[in-house]
Amino acid sequence: MAVATVKIVFEGKKIRIARDAEGFRVNQMLEIGSFANKTVKARTRSGVGSDDAPFPPLSTKTSAVRINGKFVRQRKGYAQWKSAHGLAPIRDMWGIGKGGHMLDNSTVRFASDSNVKIAFTSRTGRIKALANEQRTPFYSFSGQDTKKIVEFATKLWQGNVKQVFAQFTGRKAA
């Protein structure tokens, strides 16, 4: 008898389950997607990029604001601006502005018994994410993210195997 295995494939922000036996249900793929999304958000909020390295620091440069060629005021660097608005002065993809917090827009957009896709829901969120991704990659799975997601999915898979074993044999798996 062949042993059922599960292989998790990461394709951008899509997680695909390649397997030789049935094992996940749609609601479990939603759980995996939600867990993956939370993992990416937590890493990003802590100021770490998709390469598992800290983001570069925010700009502290000030610049002149001119209207009709006349000096009006000095514009603070983004780090000082975030501090003044009660936010952490680090690059963490979190801030106030048009459309709200960009990371709040990231959700599970599609799930089936073998696929789950995470994406930004609003147009503003997608535009912000694309600009930030080009500046500092943050929205792909890092090595640590992948490890956590695989561990989570493996636990779900093992629970399913135990359940199937119990159904067919009438006794609990060890």
PyMOL commands that set and color helices and strands:
alter all, ss='L'
color gray80, all
select helices_A, chain A and resi 26-45+78-84+102-105+123-135+143-169
alter helices_A, ss='H'
color red, helices_A
select strands_A, chain A and resi 6-11+14-19+63-67+70-75+106-111+115-120
alter strands_A, ss='S'
color yellow, strands_A
deselect
rebuild
show_as cartoon
